[in-house]
Amino acid sequence: MPIVNSGGVDIDYEILNADSSATPVFFISGLGGGRESWPLQAEPFSKERPVVLHDHRGTGKSAKPPGVYSVPNMAGDVVAIMDDAGIPKAHLVGSSTGGAIIQIMCIDHPEKVQSAAITSSWPKSDAFFIRQFTMRKKILLELGWDDYTRISALSLHSPKFFTDNFSRIEDKENLMIKNAPPAEIMAERIDAIIAHDQIDRLGQITAPTLVAVAQDDACTPPYYSDQLVSKIPGAELHVFEWGGHFVYLANTEEFNRVIHAFIEKHDG
């Protein structure tokens, strides 16, 4: 796997179907930060174009130093990957924190964005968001990764999907706990997303933008997506009837169809 140094932090990434001449697509993960979030997208999308996946700073195989966490720094990591891989422009698909990263990419690095799909995300941390993640950080630091992971799951999955897929979700939770970064590093990542506020700059976005969310997303409720659409010129909105915060895992067929159609529409 290639590694690029981004502002002093080594970022581990990979490119599927790297020899394709089509415009690449980045799938950018949420707070967990690991590239393994996208198994149901990486394989089918890589049949048509390069798919770029990476571990955020502080997660997975990327470096985990203290004191280097902000959403702009995470956007800088995407830029560093593009420059290292010789990718002048790409389609960007991001969930939650990945969507926050894409907001900054569109504003500060518009020349690198072919299209932007911002899913299950938010434009500015408000009282609901801050309370949610302040308490998640408290649980992480005081009770540890096991309790943090299992309580967080209740706001990340729709209740029926959680129940119907409990064994598979629990297996994934156990793997995440086993491979988790130091709690103090994840706490810094939580502080970074709490600090996210691009609402007054969203009007600068010129890239074709899709905002998507599930109606039953309890982590980043649909009103955040309404805010994004109201501020981003020309943005399209797609609301999935179900799927929770992890709609790309729960309602995969519709998610992939919507994202694929948007990318094809804006493939240049």
C-alpha positions as CSV (number, residue, x, y, z in Angstrom):
1,M,0.0,0.0,0.0
2,P,1.4,3.5,-0.8
3,I,2.0,5.9,2.0
4,V,2.1,9.7,1.6
5,N,3.4,12.2,4.1
6,S,0.7,14.9,4.7
7,G,1.9,17.7,6.9
8,G,4.2,15.4,8.8
9,V,1.6,12.6,9.2
10,D,1.9,9.4,7.1
11,I,-1.3,8.5,5.4
12,D,-1.8,4.9,4.1
13,Y,-4.0,4.6,1.0
14,E,-4.8,2.2,-1.9
15,I,-6.2,2.5,-5.4
16,L,-8.4,-0.2,-6.9
17,N,-8.3,-0.5,-10.7
18,A,-5.5,2.0,-10.7
19,D,-4.8,1.5,-14.4
20,S,-8.2,2.7,-15.6
21,S,-8.2,6.0,-17.4
22,A,-11.6,7.0,-16.0
23,T,-11.9,9.8,-13.4
24,P,-11.3,8.2,-10.0
25,V,-13.7,8.3,-7.1
26,F,-12.7,8.7,-3.5
27,F,-14.9,7.0,-0.8
28,I,-14.1,8.9,2.4
29,S,-15.1,7.4,5.7
30,G,-16.7,8.9,8.8
31,L,-15.4,9.4,12.3
32,G,-14.1,5.8,12.5
33,G,-11.8,6.7,9.7
34,G,-11.0,3.3,8.3
35,R,-11.0,2.4,4.6
36,E,-12.9,-0.9,5.5
37,S,-16.1,1.1,5.7
38,W,-16.8,0.8,2.0
39,P,-16.7,-2.9,1.0
40,L,-20.1,-2.7,-0.7
41,Q,-19.1,0.3,-2.8
42,A,-15.4,-0.4,-3.5
43,E,-15.8,-3.5,-5.5
44,P,-18.7,-2.5,-7.8
45,F,-17.5,1.0,-8.5
46,S,-13.9,-0.2,-9.2
47,K,-15.2,-2.1,-12.2
48,E,-15.7,1.2,-14.0
49,R,-13.0,3.5,-12.6
50,P,-10.2,3.8,-10.0
51,V,-11.5,3.7,-6.4
52,V,-9.3,5.5,-3.8
53,L,-9.6,4.4,-0.2
54,H,-7.5,5.6,2.8
55,D,-7.3,5.4,6.5
56,H,-7.7,8.9,8.1
57,R,-4.9,10.3,10.2
58,G,-5.2,8.6,13.6
59,T,-6.8,5.4,12.3
60,G,-6.0,2.1,10.7
61,K,-2.6,1.9,9.1
62,S,-2.0,5.7,9.0
63,A,0.1,7.4,11.7
64,K,-1.5,8.4,15.0
65,P,0.5,11.3,16.5
66,P,-1.2,13.6,19.0
67,G,-2.2,17.2,18.3
68,V,-2.8,17.0,14.5
69,Y,-6.5,16.6,14.2
70,S,-8.9,19.0,12.4
71,V,-11.2,18.5,9.5
72,P,-9.1,20.9,7.3
73,N,-6.1,18.7,8.1
74,M,-8.1,15.7,7.0
75,A,-9.0,17.4,3.8
76,G,-5.3,18.1,3.3
77,D,-4.7,14.4,3.5
78,V,-7.0,13.9,0.5
79,V,-5.1,16.6,-1.4
80,A,-1.8,14.9,-0.5
81,I,-3.1,11.5,-1.8
82,M,-4.2,13.1,-5.0
83,D,-0.9,14.8,-5.6
84,D,1.1,11.7,-4.7
85,A,-1.0,9.5,-7.0
86,G,-1.1,12.0,-9.9
87,I,-4.8,12.5,-9.7
88,P,-5.7,16.0,-10.9
89,K,-9.5,15.8,-10.2
90,A,-11.8,13.2,-8.7
91,H,-15.4,12.4,-7.7
92,L,-15.7,12.6,-3.9
93,V,-18.1,10.5,-1.9
94,G,-18.1,10.9,1.9
95,S,-20.2,9.8,4.8
96,S,-20.5,11.9,7.9
97,T,-17.0,13.2,8.7
98,G,-16.2,12.3,5.2
99,G,-18.9,14.7,4.1
100,A,-17.4,17.4,6.2
101,I,-14.0,16.8,4.6
102,I,-15.7,17.1,1.2
103,Q,-17.2,20.5,2.1
104,I,-13.7,21.8,2.8
105,M,-12.3,20.2,-0.4
106,C,-15.0,21.9,-2.4
107,I,-14.4,25.3,-0.8
108,D,-10.6,25.3,-0.5
109,H,-9.6,23.0,-3.4
110,P,-12.3,23.3,-6.0
111,E,-10.0,22.5,-8.9
112,K,-9.7,19.0,-7.5
113,V,-13.4,18.2,-7.3
114,Q,-15.2,16.7,-10.3
115,S,-18.4,16.1,-8.2
116,A,-19.2,16.0,-4.5
117,A,-21.6,13.5,-2.8
118,I,-22.0,14.6,0.8
119,T,-23.9,11.9,2.7
120,S,-25.2,11.7,6.3
121,S,-23.3,14.9,7.2
122,W,-23.7,18.3,8.8
123,P,-22.6,21.9,8.1
124,K,-22.1,23.2,11.6
125,S,-22.1,21.5,15.0
126,D,-25.1,22.6,16.9
127,A,-26.4,21.8,20.5
128,F,-27.6,18.4,19.5
129,F,-24.4,17.4,17.7
130,I,-22.2,18.8,20.5
131,R,-24.1,17.0,23.2
132,Q,-24.1,13.7,21.3
133,F,-20.3,13.7,20.7
134,T,-19.3,15.2,24.0
135,M,-21.1,12.3,25.7
136,R,-19.6,9.8,23.3
137,K,-16.1,11.1,24.1
138,K,-16.8,11.0,27.8
139,I,-17.9,7.3,27.5
140,L,-14.8,6.5,25.5
141,L,-12.4,8.1,27.9
142,E,-14.1,6.9,31.1
143,L,-15.5,3.5,30.1
144,G,-13.3,2.5,27.2
145,W,-13.6,1.3,23.6
146,D,-16.0,-1.6,24.3
147,D,-18.7,0.5,25.8
148,Y,-18.1,3.4,23.4
149,T,-18.5,1.1,20.4
150,R,-21.6,-0.6,21.6
151,I,-23.5,2.5,22.7
152,S,-22.5,4.4,19.6
153,A,-24.0,1.7,17.4
154,L,-27.5,2.6,18.6
155,S,-27.4,6.0,16.8
156,L,-25.6,4.7,13.7
157,H,-27.9,1.9,12.6
158,S,-31.7,1.9,12.1
159,P,-33.3,-0.2,14.8
160,K,-34.7,-2.8,12.5
161,F,-31.4,-3.2,10.6
162,F,-29.6,-3.5,13.9
163,T,-31.9,-6.2,15.1
164,D,-32.0,-8.1,11.8
165,N,-28.2,-8.0,11.4
166,F,-27.2,-8.1,15.1
167,S,-24.7,-11.0,14.8
168,R,-22.9,-9.4,11.8
169,I,-22.8,-6.0,13.5
170,E,-21.5,-7.5,16.7
171,D,-18.7,-9.3,14.8
172,K,-17.7,-6.0,13.2
173,E,-17.8,-4.2,16.6
174,N,-15.5,-6.8,18.0
175,L,-13.0,-6.3,15.2
176,M,-13.2,-2.5,15.6
177,I,-12.5,-2.8,19.3
178,K,-9.6,-5.1,18.7
179,N,-8.0,-2.7,16.1
180,A,-9.0,0.6,17.8
181,P,-6.5,3.5,18.0
182,P,-5.6,4.9,21.4
183,A,-8.7,6.4,23.0
184,E,-6.9,9.8,23.5
185,I,-6.4,10.0,19.7
186,M,-10.1,9.2,19.0
187,A,-11.0,11.9,21.5
188,E,-9.0,14.4,19.5
189,R,-10.8,13.3,16.4
190,I,-14.1,13.9,18.2
191,D,-13.0,17.3,19.2
192,A,-12.1,18.0,15.5
193,I,-15.6,17.2,14.3
194,I,-17.3,19.1,17.1
195,A,-15.3,22.2,15.8
196,H,-16.6,21.7,12.3
197,D,-18.4,24.9,11.0
198,Q,-18.5,25.7,7.3
199,I,-22.0,27.0,7.1
200,D,-21.0,30.5,6.2
201,R,-18.7,29.3,3.4
202,L,-20.9,26.8,1.7
203,G,-22.1,29.4,-0.8
204,Q,-18.6,29.3,-2.3
205,I,-19.1,25.8,-3.5
206,T,-19.2,25.5,-7.3
207,A,-18.8,21.7,-7.8
208,P,-21.9,19.7,-8.7
209,T,-23.1,18.5,-5.3
210,L,-25.5,15.8,-4.1
211,V,-26.6,15.8,-0.5
212,A,-28.1,12.5,0.7
213,V,-29.4,11.3,4.0
214,A,-31.7,8.6,5.4
215,Q,-35.0,9.7,6.9
216,D,-34.2,7.7,10.0
217,D,-30.6,8.9,10.6
218,A,-30.5,9.6,14.3
219,C,-26.8,10.7,14.3
220,T,-27.0,13.4,11.7
221,P,-30.7,14.0,11.2
222,P,-32.2,15.1,7.9
223,Y,-32.4,18.8,9.0
224,Y,-28.6,19.0,8.7
225,S,-28.9,18.0,5.0
226,D,-31.7,20.5,4.5
227,Q,-29.2,23.2,5.8
228,L,-26.5,22.0,3.4
229,V,-28.8,22.1,0.5
230,S,-30.1,25.5,1.4
231,K,-26.5,26.9,1.5
232,I,-24.8,25.1,-1.4
233,P,-25.7,26.6,-4.8
234,G,-27.5,24.1,-7.1
235,A,-27.2,21.2,-4.6
236,E,-29.5,18.2,-5.1
237,L,-31.1,16.4,-2.2
238,H,-31.9,12.7,-2.0
239,V,-33.6,11.4,1.1
240,F,-33.6,7.6,1.6
241,E,-36.7,6.3,3.3
242,W,-34.6,4.1,5.6
243,G,-31.0,3.1,6.3
244,G,-29.9,5.0,9.4
245,H,-26.6,6.8,9.6
246,F,-24.8,3.9,7.9
247,V,-27.2,4.0,4.9
248,Y,-24.5,2.9,2.5
249,L,-24.3,-0.4,4.5
250,A,-28.0,-0.9,5.2
251,N,-29.7,0.4,2.0
252,T,-26.8,-0.5,-0.3
253,E,-28.6,-1.1,-3.5
254,E,-30.4,2.3,-3.6
255,F,-27.4,4.1,-2.2
256,N,-25.1,2.7,-4.9
257,R,-27.7,3.4,-7.6
258,V,-28.1,7.1,-6.6
259,I,-24.3,7.7,-6.2
260,H,-23.6,5.9,-9.5
261,A,-26.2,8.0,-11.4
262,F,-24.8,11.2,-9.9
263,I,-21.2,10.4,-10.8
264,E,-22.2,9.4,-14.4
265,K,-24.2,12.6,-14.8
266,H,-21.1,14.7,-13.8
267,D,-18.3,12.6,-15.3
268,G,-17.2,15.4,-17.6
